[in-house]
């Protein structure tokens, strides 16, 4: 699952909101473990994010409990079969792709075209 521009914007706003307010991310353990956003994120944050409280919860849950955790599940699965010797190679590829996307963005390519750059 790929991150969208809305996901990227949300993560940047969340980082800023966590620095400015008392927001924090907590591990909740019942019934299954998952990450939750804690503290008061009422009307002030709704306008900050441009989302309803439910929208903030939904995007947080999607990003942190689906995409982020599932990425580690995938890594665990691959490394349990092939070991960790592929990790530095995969990180090198990921860093290269990120740099190519940044260069494409500086050249003014459309965000959808950035996924094609490899």
C-alpha positions in Angstrom: 0.0 0.0 0.0 1.5 3.3 -1.0 1.3 6.6 0.8 -0.8 9.3 -0.9 -0.2 13.0 -0.9 -3.0 13.3 1.7 -1.1 10.8 3.9 2.1 12.8 3.5 0.3 16.1 4.4 -1.4 14.4 7.4 2.0 13.1 8.7 3.5 16.5 8.4 0.6 18.2 10.2 0.6 15.4 12.9 4.3 16.0 13.5 3.7 19.7 14.0 0.7 19.2 16.1 2.6 16.8 18.4 5.3 19.4 18.9 2.8 22.2 19.7 0.3 20.2 21.8 0.1 17.3 24.3 -0.6 14.8 21.6 1.2 11.5 21.8 1.1 8.0 20.4 0.4 5.1 22.8 0.4 1.4 22.5 -3.1 0.1 23.5 -3.2 -3.6 24.5 -6.8 -4.6 24.5 -8.1 -6.7 22.9 -5.3 -6.7 20.4 -2.3 -4.4 20.4 -2.6 -1.2 18.3 -1.3 2.3 18.2 -3.7 5.2 19.3 -3.4 8.9 19.2 -3.9 10.3 22.8 -4.9 13.6 24.4 -7.5 16.1 23.4 -7.8 16.6 19.7 -11.0 18.5 19.4 -12.2 21.5 17.5 -8.7 23.2 17.4 -7.1 20.2 15.7 -10.1 19.6 13.4 -9.4 23.0 11.9 -5.6 22.4 11.9 -5.9 19.1 10.0 -9.0 20.2 8.0 -10.6 16.9 9.0 -13.3 15.8 11.5 -12.2 14.0 14.6 -13.4 10.8 13.0 -11.3 11.7 9.9 -8.2 12.2 12.1 -8.8 8.8 13.8 -9.4 7.1 10.5 -6.2 8.4 8.8 -4.1 7.8 11.9 -5.4 4.2 12.2 -4.8 3.6 8.4 -1.3 5.0 8.5 0.0 3.6 11.7 -1.9 0.4 12.3 -2.3 -0.7 8.7 0.5 0.6 6.5 3.3 1.1 9.1 2.7 -2.1 11.1 2.0 -4.2 8.0 5.3 -3.0 6.5 7.1 -4.6 9.5 5.0 -7.8 9.2 6.2 -8.0 5.6 9.8 -7.4 6.6 9.5 -10.0 9.3 8.1 -12.6 6.9 10.8 -12.0 4.3 13.6 -12.0 6.8 12.3 -15.1 8.5 12.8 -16.9 5.1 15.9 -15.2 3.8 17.7 -13.8 6.8 18.7 -10.2 7.3 21.4 -10.0 4.7 19.0 -8.4 2.2 18.2 -5.5 4.5 21.1 -3.3 3.6 20.4 -3.8 -0.1 16.7 -3.0 0.3 17.6 0.1 2.3 20.0 1.2 -0.4 17.2 0.8 -3.0 14.7 2.7 -0.9 17.2 5.6 -0.3 17.8 5.8 -4.1 14.1 5.8 -4.9 13.5 8.6 -2.3 16.3 10.7 -3.8 14.9 10.2 -7.3 11.5 11.3 -6.1 12.9 14.4 -4.5 14.8 15.3 -7.7 11.7 14.8 -9.7 9.7 17.0 -7.3 12.4 19.7 -7.7 12.1 19.5 -11.4 8.4 20.1 -11.1 7.1 16.6 -12.1 3.5 15.9 -11.2 3.2 13.8 -7.9 1.6 10.8 -9.8 4.6 10.7 -12.2 7.0 10.4 -9.2 5.8 6.8 -8.6 7.0 5.9 -12.1 10.6 7.2 -11.5 12.9 4.4 -10.6 
